[in-house]
Amino acid sequence: MEDPAGAFDYFGMAFTVLKLALALSPIIVLASLFVFNTDTEEVGQSKRKPDFSLEPLE
């Protein structure tokens, strides 16, 4: 028959991994912002201003 305390060991290990992932998630997010840093200022600025006139395109 299995040791009933073995299930608690697995639960404790999973809880420890979950706590570790939760503690490291801000570091991972900040590191990914630096690694995948794209220049967001150029994305928002287009060369032409949008034309909202109702004239048909030629």
C-alpha positions in Angstrom: 0.0 0.0 0.0 1.2 3.5 -0.8 2.5 5.9 1.8 -0.3 8.5 2.3 2.4 11.1 3.1 3.8 10.8 -0.5 0.8 12.6 -1.9 1.5 15.6 0.4 5.1 15.6 -0.7 4.0 16.0 -4.3 1.5 18.7 -3.3 4.2 20.6 -1.4 6.6 20.3 -4.3 4.0 21.6 -6.8 3.1 24.4 -4.4 6.8 25.3 -4.1 7.2 25.4 -7.9 4.1 27.6 -8.1 5.4 30.0 -5.5 8.7 30.2 -7.3 7.0 30.9 -10.7 4.9 33.6 -9.1 8.0 35.2 -7.5 10.0 35.1 -10.7 7.2 36.3 -13.0 7.9 40.1 -12.6 11.5 39.4 -13.4 10.6 37.4 -16.4 8.2 40.1 -17.7 10.8 42.9 -17.2 13.5 40.8 -18.9 11.2 40.1 -21.8 10.5 43.8 -22.2 14.2 44.5 -22.6 14.9 41.5 -24.8 12.0 42.1 -27.2 12.3 45.9 -27.0 10.7 47.5 -30.1 10.6 51.2 -30.7 6.9 51.9 -30.0 7.3 55.6 -30.7 7.8 55.0 -34.4 4.9 52.6 -34.7 2.3 55.3 -33.6 3.7 58.0 -35.9 2.7 57.4 -39.5 4.2 59.5 -42.3 0.8 60.6 -43.5 -2.0 62.0 -41.5 -5.2 60.0 -41.8 -7.7 61.4 -44.4 -11.2 61.4 -43.1 -12.7 63.2 -46.0 -15.7 61.7 -47.8 -14.3 62.3 -51.3 -13.9 59.1 -53.4 -10.4 57.9 -54.0 -9.0 58.4 -57.5 
